[in-house]
Amino acid sequence: MKNITRVIGVSLAAASLLLGAASCSNGGGGGSSASAGATGSSSAGTSAGGSVYFLNFKPESADKYDAIIAEYKKETGVDVKVATAASGTYEQTLTSEMAKSSPPTIFQINGPVGWANWKDYTADLTNSDIYKHLNDQSLAVKTADGVWGVPYVVEGYGIIYNDAIMKKYFALADKKVSISSAQDIKSWDLLQQVVEDMTAHAADLGIKGVFSSTSLKPGEDWRWQTHLADVPLFYEFSGDKVDLTKGTPATIKFTYSDNMKNLFDLYLNNSTVKPTELGSKTVDDSMAEFALGQSAMVQNGNWGWSQVAGVQGNTVQAADVHMLPLYMGISGEEKYGIPIGTENYFSINAKADAASQKASLDFLTWLFSSDYGKKAVSNDLGFIAPFDWFKAGEGPNDPLATEVTKWMTTSGITSVPWSAFQVMPSQDWKNNFGAGLLTYAQGKADWSKVSSDMVADWAKQAAAAG
């Protein structure tokens, strides 16, 4: 894909350094035919050719698999079991499921770090159709010995905004900015000015706050401790020419700590709720506020459209949904767009019998190459799939997927890569950082302590992993 800096499909000669838990989660939820670790499970899908059990990572797509696996059985006669881990527990659930007599045959790793944790369970996918049909095979997780994870979706995230509200603001006679549309916001200074002026006009705009609530409930804080943090860490690693192919850096400086604080403070101080209330807020709360027109902006990714569209009473029109980069005042950031990449890789359980491995690959090939499967992937799952089976016009038609495609192809703009995603030392580090952000939001710690604790914990977690 154009303008994406590649760091994830690298040689893993130093893979022994890449130990730690996978991965940040886009939340959690109920399974489509079973919910692992939540509401029980159904019997594994079986056929004369083996069994197929997929442990799904993406909660926003969980219920979409019911129709997909029903159609697959209709066409092939093969049962497929799909289960989804509960919120923030994919690694824990995967560990538990792998210890059972009928473990997942298809599971997910988050990249090199996740692969290092599960490398004894990943089958070589070099000769698989899903690898052969990747648009860019450098995206895969691989070593000189084989291919261990194949990405199945490209995603992007940023500041999602409701242009109907933005147009209402820009039409105000007493607005304090000279620009005339949200598309003109191309710097931190302009973003800050617009947001703070919108807060002053909240009553005129009919909103409770410019930004939806910053979800900081444990397990619901991945938008900040992983997604938001990726941006300043990318600039640090890039500026210091850190070789990420060697795995998790032993230490970080958090050079752009104050820049992350800039944007995080903007979220907290121009929100639908008081910062002290954020410890109980979830991502669903945040997206519902946006869907109901209570806020004008929310940080999230293209996967969030289904959440917005599914809210009862949703007032947001698809044509009004657009996305801005995460500006935070870093020099040169005007040359970059939204963060685009993936942390979603299919792996096949190497410890499953050969028939089950083949049956699992057959299901994935059907899902991404058949007429029904491609439509389901694009329209129901909402995936921007990185396979050459998808021709022009066959991708998702929802507004946020369109925004990701737009930012990937904007001339003169480079996407911020998900480079830090791939090397964060552990899930514990993310959780600890998220807890620190909550204490800051609640006024129980100053930013310098949160920042220094984050740096110290990185070194501790990286050392433990190594």
C-alpha positions as CSV (number, residue, x, y, z in Angstrom):
1,M,0.0,0.0,0.0
2,K,1.3,3.4,-0.9
3,N,3.1,5.6,1.7
4,I,3.2,3.0,4.5
5,T,6.6,2.7,6.1
6,R,7.3,-1.0,6.5
7,V,8.8,-2.3,9.8
8,I,6.7,-5.4,10.4
9,G,7.7,-7.8,7.7
10,V,11.3,-7.9,8.6
11,S,13.9,-10.6,9.0
12,L,13.6,-12.0,12.6
13,A,17.2,-13.2,12.9
14,A,17.2,-11.7,16.4
15,A,13.8,-13.1,17.2
16,S,15.0,-14.6,20.5
17,L,15.0,-11.0,21.7
18,L,11.3,-10.6,21.0
19,L,9.8,-12.1,24.0
20,G,6.7,-10.8,25.7
21,A,2.9,-11.0,25.6
22,A,0.8,-10.1,22.6
23,S,-0.8,-7.6,22.0
24,C,-2.9,-4.5,22.4
25,S,-6.6,-5.3,22.0
26,N,-9.3,-3.4,20.3
27,G,-11.5,-4.3,23.3
28,G,-13.3,-7.6,23.8
29,G,-16.7,-9.1,23.6
30,G,-18.9,-12.1,23.1
31,G,-18.0,-14.8,20.6
32,S,-20.0,-15.4,17.5
33,S,-20.6,-19.1,17.9
34,A,-18.9,-19.2,21.3
35,S,-17.2,-16.7,23.6
36,A,-14.0,-18.1,25.0
37,G,-13.4,-17.1,28.6
38,A,-16.8,-15.4,28.7
39,T,-19.9,-17.4,28.0
40,G,-18.7,-21.0,27.4
41,S,-18.0,-22.7,24.1
42,S,-19.5,-25.0,21.5
43,S,-18.1,-28.1,20.0
44,A,-15.2,-27.6,17.6
45,G,-16.0,-27.5,13.9
46,T,-15.2,-30.8,12.3
47,S,-15.2,-32.6,9.0
48,A,-13.7,-35.7,7.6
49,G,-10.7,-33.6,6.7
50,G,-10.1,-32.3,10.2
51,S,-11.4,-29.6,12.6
52,V,-11.5,-25.9,12.3
53,Y,-11.5,-23.7,15.5
54,F,-10.7,-19.9,15.1
55,L,-10.0,-17.9,18.2
56,N,-11.0,-14.4,17.1
57,F,-9.2,-11.3,18.3
58,K,-11.5,-8.6,17.0
59,P,-14.6,-8.1,19.2
60,E,-16.2,-5.6,16.9
61,S,-16.5,-8.3,14.3
62,A,-17.5,-11.2,16.5
63,D,-21.2,-11.4,15.7
64,K,-20.6,-11.2,12.0
65,Y,-19.1,-14.6,11.8
66,D,-22.4,-16.4,12.5
67,A,-23.6,-15.9,8.9
68,I,-20.1,-16.5,7.5
69,I,-19.7,-19.9,9.0
70,A,-23.3,-20.8,8.2
71,E,-22.6,-20.1,4.5
72,Y,-19.3,-22.0,4.6
73,K,-21.1,-25.1,5.9
74,K,-23.8,-24.7,3.3
75,E,-21.1,-24.5,0.5
76,T,-18.7,-27.1,1.8
77,G,-20.4,-29.1,4.5
78,V,-17.6,-28.2,7.0
79,D,-18.4,-26.8,10.5
80,V,-16.3,-24.0,11.8
81,K,-16.1,-22.9,15.4
82,V,-15.4,-19.2,16.1
83,A,-14.9,-17.9,19.6
84,T,-13.9,-14.4,20.8
85,A,-11.9,-13.7,23.9
86,A,-13.3,-11.4,26.6
87,S,-12.2,-7.8,26.8
88,G,-8.5,-7.4,27.1
89,T,-7.8,-11.1,27.6
90,Y,-6.8,-12.5,24.3
91,E,-3.3,-13.7,25.4
92,Q,-4.7,-15.1,28.6
93,T,-7.6,-16.8,26.7
94,L,-5.3,-18.2,24.0
95,T,-3.0,-19.7,26.7
96,S,-6.0,-21.4,28.3
97,E,-7.5,-22.6,25.0
98,M,-4.2,-24.0,23.8
99,A,-4.0,-26.2,26.9
100,K,-7.3,-27.9,26.1
101,S,-7.8,-31.1,24.2
102,S,-9.3,-29.3,21.2
103,P,-7.3,-26.1,20.9
104,P,-7.6,-23.4,18.3
105,T,-6.4,-24.3,14.9
106,I,-6.4,-20.7,13.7
107,F,-5.2,-18.0,16.1
108,Q,-3.8,-14.5,16.0
109,I,-0.4,-13.0,16.8
110,N,0.3,-9.3,16.9
111,G,3.6,-9.3,15.0
112,P,7.2,-10.2,15.9
113,V,6.7,-9.9,19.7
114,G,3.6,-12.1,19.6
115,W,5.3,-14.6,17.3
116,A,8.2,-14.9,19.8
117,N,5.7,-15.9,22.4
118,W,4.0,-18.5,20.3
119,K,6.7,-19.6,17.8
120,D,6.4,-23.2,18.9
121,Y,2.8,-23.2,17.8
122,T,3.0,-21.5,14.4
123,A,3.1,-23.6,11.3
124,D,5.1,-22.5,8.2
125,L,2.7,-20.7,5.8
126,T,5.2,-20.2,3.0
127,N,3.2,-22.4,0.6
128,S,-0.2,-21.2,1.7
129,D,-2.5,-19.3,-0.6
130,I,-3.1,-16.6,1.9
131,Y,0.7,-15.9,1.9
132,K,1.1,-16.3,-1.9
133,H,-1.8,-13.8,-2.5
134,L,-0.6,-11.0,-0.2
135,N,-0.3,-7.7,-2.1
136,D,2.9,-7.1,-0.2
137,Q,4.6,-10.1,1.2
138,S,7.0,-8.0,3.3
139,L,4.0,-7.5,5.6
140,A,4.2,-11.1,6.8
141,V,5.9,-12.2,10.0
142,K,8.7,-14.4,8.7
143,T,12.3,-15.5,9.2
144,A,14.8,-17.2,6.9
145,D,13.1,-20.5,7.9
146,G,9.5,-19.7,7.1
147,V,6.4,-17.6,7.2
148,W,4.7,-17.6,10.6
149,G,2.0,-15.0,10.5
150,V,0.0,-13.5,7.6
151,P,-1.8,-10.1,8.0
152,Y,-5.5,-10.2,7.2
153,V,-6.4,-6.5,7.5
154,V,-4.8,-3.1,7.1
155,E,-6.2,-0.5,9.5
156,G,-5.8,3.1,10.4
157,Y,-6.8,5.3,13.2
158,G,-6.9,9.0,14.1
159,I,-9.3,11.7,15.3
160,I,-12.7,10.8,13.8
161,Y,-14.9,13.9,13.5
162,N,-18.6,14.6,12.6
163,D,-18.4,17.2,9.8
164,A,-22.0,18.2,10.4
165,I,-21.0,19.6,13.8
166,M,-17.7,21.0,12.4
167,K,-19.6,22.9,9.6
168,K,-21.9,24.3,12.3
169,Y,-18.9,25.6,14.1
170,F,-17.2,27.1,11.1
171,A,-20.4,28.9,10.2
172,L,-20.3,30.8,13.6
173,A,-19.8,34.5,13.1
174,D,-17.6,34.8,16.2
175,K,-15.3,31.8,15.7
176,K,-11.7,32.6,16.7
177,V,-10.0,30.9,13.8
178,S,-9.5,32.0,10.2
179,I,-9.8,28.6,8.6
180,S,-13.2,27.6,7.2
181,S,-13.3,23.8,7.4
182,A,-12.0,20.8,9.3
183,Q,-10.0,19.8,6.2
184,D,-7.9,22.9,6.9
185,I,-6.7,21.6,10.2
186,K,-3.1,20.6,9.4
187,S,-1.2,21.3,12.5
188,W,-1.3,21.0,16.3
189,D,-1.8,24.8,16.8
190,L,-4.9,24.8,14.6
191,L,-6.3,21.7,16.2
192,Q,-5.9,23.2,19.6
193,Q,-7.4,26.5,18.7
194,V,-10.4,24.9,17.0
195,V,-11.1,22.5,19.8
196,E,-10.8,25.1,22.6
197,D,-13.0,27.5,20.7
198,M,-15.6,24.8,20.0
199,T,-15.7,24.1,23.8
200,A,-16.5,27.8,24.4
201,H,-19.3,27.4,21.9
202,A,-20.5,23.9,23.1
203,A,-24.0,25.2,23.8
204,D,-24.3,26.8,20.4
205,L,-23.2,23.5,18.8
206,G,-25.5,21.3,20.9
207,I,-22.7,19.1,22.2
208,K,-21.7,18.0,25.7
209,G,-18.0,18.2,24.8
210,V,-15.8,18.3,21.7
211,F,-14.3,14.9,22.4
212,S,-16.0,11.8,23.6
213,S,-14.9,10.5,27.0
214,T,-11.4,9.1,27.2
215,S,-12.0,5.5,28.3
216,L,-9.5,4.7,31.0
217,K,-11.3,1.7,32.7
218,P,-8.7,-1.1,32.9
219,G,-8.9,-3.1,29.7
220,E,-10.5,-0.2,27.8
221,D,-7.5,2.1,27.7
222,W,-5.8,0.7,24.6
223,R,-6.5,3.8,22.6
224,W,-4.1,5.7,24.7
225,Q,-1.4,3.3,26.2
226,T,-0.9,1.7,22.7
227,H,-2.5,3.7,19.9
228,L,-1.7,7.2,21.1
229,A,1.7,6.2,22.4
230,D,2.7,4.7,19.1
231,V,3.0,8.2,17.6
232,P,5.6,9.9,19.9
233,L,7.5,6.6,20.1
234,F,7.6,6.4,16.2
235,Y,9.1,9.8,16.0
236,E,11.6,8.9,18.8
237,F,12.7,5.6,17.1
238,S,12.9,7.3,13.7
239,G,14.9,10.3,14.9
240,D,17.3,8.1,16.9
241,K,17.6,5.6,14.0
242,V,16.7,2.7,16.2
243,D,16.9,-0.6,14.4
244,L,13.6,-2.2,15.3
245,T,14.4,-5.4,13.4
246,K,16.5,-6.3,16.5
247,G,13.3,-6.4,18.6
248,T,12.3,-4.4,21.6
249,P,14.7,-1.6,22.5
250,A,16.3,-2.2,25.9
251,T,15.4,1.4,26.9
252,I,13.5,4.4,25.6
253,K,13.8,8.1,26.4
254,F,10.1,9.1,25.7
255,T,11.6,12.1,23.9
256,Y,8.2,13.4,22.9
257,S,6.4,12.9,26.2
258,D,5.3,16.5,26.4
259,N,3.8,16.2,22.9
260,M,1.7,13.3,23.9
261,K,0.6,15.2,26.9
262,N,-0.5,18.1,24.6
263,L,-3.0,15.9,22.8
264,F,-4.0,13.8,25.9
265,D,-4.7,17.1,27.8
266,L,-6.8,18.3,24.9
267,Y,-8.9,15.2,25.1
268,L,-9.3,15.4,28.9
269,N,-10.1,19.2,29.1
270,N,-12.6,19.4,26.2
271,S,-14.6,16.3,26.9
272,T,-18.2,15.2,27.5
273,V,-17.3,14.2,31.1
274,K,-15.0,15.3,33.8
275,P,-11.5,13.7,33.9
276,T,-12.2,12.3,37.4
277,E,-15.0,10.1,35.9
278,L,-12.9,8.4,33.2
279,G,-11.9,5.4,35.3
280,S,-15.3,3.8,34.6
281,K,-15.7,4.8,31.0
282,T,-15.5,2.2,28.2
283,V,-14.8,2.4,24.5
284,D,-18.5,1.6,23.9
285,D,-19.4,4.7,26.0
286,S,-17.1,6.8,24.0
287,M,-18.4,5.7,20.6
288,A,-22.0,6.0,21.7
289,E,-21.5,9.6,22.7
290,F,-20.1,10.3,19.3
291,A,-22.9,8.4,17.6
292,L,-25.6,10.3,19.5
293,G,-24.1,13.7,18.6
294,Q,-23.0,14.5,22.1
295,S,-19.4,15.0,20.9
296,A,-17.8,16.1,17.7
297,M,-14.6,14.1,17.8
298,V,-13.3,10.8,19.0
299,Q,-10.0,9.0,18.7
300,N,-10.5,5.6,17.2
301,G,-9.9,3.5,14.0
302,N,-11.8,2.4,11.0
303,W,-13.1,-0.6,12.9
304,G,-15.2,1.8,14.9
305,W,-17.7,2.5,12.2
306,S,-19.8,-0.5,13.0
307,Q,-20.0,0.7,16.6
308,V,-21.2,4.1,15.6
309,A,-23.7,2.8,13.1
310,G,-25.0,0.2,15.5
311,V,-25.9,2.6,18.3
312,Q,-29.7,2.9,18.7
313,G,-30.6,6.5,18.0
314,N,-27.4,7.2,16.0
315,T,-27.6,10.7,14.5
316,V,-24.3,10.6,12.6
317,Q,-24.5,10.4,8.8
318,A,-21.9,8.4,7.0
319,A,-21.2,11.3,4.6
320,D,-20.2,13.4,7.6
321,V,-17.6,11.0,9.1
322,H,-13.9,11.9,8.4
323,M,-10.6,11.6,10.1
324,L,-7.7,13.8,11.1
325,P,-4.1,12.9,12.1
326,L,-3.0,12.8,15.7
327,Y,-1.3,16.2,15.7
328,M,0.6,16.9,18.9
329,G,3.2,19.5,18.1
330,I,6.1,17.4,16.9
331,S,8.3,19.1,14.3
332,G,7.6,17.8,10.8
333,E,4.3,16.1,11.7
334,E,2.5,18.0,9.0
335,K,4.1,15.6,6.5
336,Y,2.5,12.6,8.1
337,G,-1.0,11.4,8.0
338,I,-2.9,9.0,10.2
339,P,-1.2,5.9,11.7
340,I,-1.8,2.9,9.3
341,G,-0.6,-0.6,9.7
342,T,-1.7,-3.9,11.3
343,E,-1.2,-6.0,14.4
344,N,-3.6,-8.7,13.1
345,Y,-1.9,-11.8,11.8
346,F,-3.3,-15.2,11.2
347,S,-1.3,-18.2,12.4
348,I,-2.1,-21.9,12.0
349,N,-1.5,-24.2,15.0
350,A,1.5,-26.3,14.2
351,K,0.5,-28.8,16.9
352,A,-2.8,-29.5,15.2
353,D,-3.0,-32.6,12.9
354,A,-2.2,-32.1,9.2
355,A,-5.8,-32.5,8.2
356,S,-7.0,-29.8,10.6
357,Q,-4.2,-27.4,9.4
358,K,-5.3,-27.9,5.8
359,A,-9.0,-27.5,6.7
360,S,-8.2,-24.3,8.5
361,L,-6.2,-22.9,5.6
362,D,-9.1,-23.9,3.3
363,F,-11.5,-21.9,5.3
364,L,-9.3,-18.8,5.3
365,T,-8.7,-19.1,1.6
366,W,-12.5,-19.3,1.0
367,L,-13.1,-16.4,3.3
368,F,-10.8,-14.1,1.3
369,S,-11.2,-15.4,-2.2
370,S,-14.7,-16.6,-2.7
371,D,-17.4,-14.2,-3.9
372,Y,-19.4,-14.6,-0.7
373,G,-16.3,-14.4,1.5
374,K,-15.0,-11.2,-0.1
375,K,-18.3,-9.5,0.2
376,A,-18.5,-10.5,3.9
377,V,-15.0,-9.4,4.6
378,S,-15.6,-6.0,3.0
379,N,-19.2,-5.3,3.9
380,D,-19.8,-7.2,7.2
381,L,-16.3,-7.5,8.8
382,G,-15.3,-4.1,7.3
383,F,-11.7,-5.3,6.7
384,I,-9.4,-3.5,4.3
385,A,-7.9,-6.8,3.2
386,P,-4.3,-6.9,1.8
387,F,-4.8,-9.7,-0.7
388,D,-4.7,-9.5,-4.5
389,W,-8.0,-11.4,-4.6
390,F,-9.6,-8.0,-4.0
391,K,-9.9,-5.8,-7.0
392,A,-10.7,-2.1,-7.2
393,G,-14.1,-1.4,-5.7
394,E,-14.3,-4.6,-3.7
395,G,-13.1,-3.2,-0.4
396,P,-15.2,-1.8,2.4
397,N,-17.6,1.0,1.5
398,D,-18.0,2.4,5.0
399,P,-16.8,6.0,5.6
400,L,-13.8,5.2,7.9
401,A,-12.4,2.6,5.6
402,T,-12.7,5.2,2.8
403,E,-10.8,7.6,5.0
404,V,-8.0,5.1,5.6
405,T,-7.7,4.6,1.8
406,K,-7.7,8.3,1.2
407,W,-4.9,9.0,3.7
408,M,-2.8,6.1,2.3
409,T,-3.0,7.6,-1.2
410,T,-2.7,11.4,-0.4
411,S,0.2,12.8,-2.4
412,G,3.1,14.1,-0.3
413,I,1.8,12.5,2.9
414,T,3.4,9.5,4.6
415,S,1.4,7.3,7.0
416,V,2.7,7.0,10.5
417,P,3.7,3.3,10.8
418,W,2.6,1.1,13.7
419,S,6.3,0.5,14.5
420,A,6.0,0.9,18.3
421,F,3.1,-1.6,18.3
422,Q,5.5,-4.3,17.2
423,V,8.1,-3.7,19.9
424,M,6.2,-2.7,23.1
425,P,7.8,-5.0,25.7
426,S,4.6,-6.6,27.1
427,Q,0.9,-6.3,27.8
428,D,1.9,-5.6,31.4
429,W,3.8,-2.5,30.3
430,K,0.7,-1.3,28.4
431,N,-1.5,-2.0,31.4
432,N,0.8,-0.2,33.8
433,F,1.1,2.8,31.5
434,G,-2.7,2.9,31.2
435,A,-3.0,2.9,34.9
436,G,-0.6,5.8,35.1
437,L,-2.6,7.8,32.6
438,L,-5.7,7.2,34.8
439,T,-3.9,8.5,37.9
440,Y,-2.9,11.6,35.9
441,A,-6.4,12.1,34.6
442,Q,-7.8,11.9,38.2
443,G,-5.2,14.4,39.4
444,K,-3.4,11.9,41.6
445,A,0.0,12.1,39.8
446,D,1.7,14.7,37.7
447,W,2.7,14.0,34.1
448,S,6.5,13.9,34.9
449,K,5.9,10.9,37.2
450,V,3.7,9.1,34.7
451,S,6.4,9.7,32.0
452,S,9.3,8.6,34.2
453,D,7.5,5.5,35.4
454,M,6.6,4.5,31.9
455,V,10.3,4.8,30.8
456,A,11.5,2.8,33.9
457,D,8.9,0.1,33.4
458,W,9.9,-0.3,29.7
459,A,13.4,-1.0,30.8
460,K,12.2,-3.5,33.4
461,Q,9.8,-5.3,31.1
462,A,12.3,-5.4,28.3
463,A,15.0,-6.9,30.6
464,A,12.6,-9.5,31.9
465,A,11.6,-10.5,28.3
466,G,15.3,-10.7,27.3
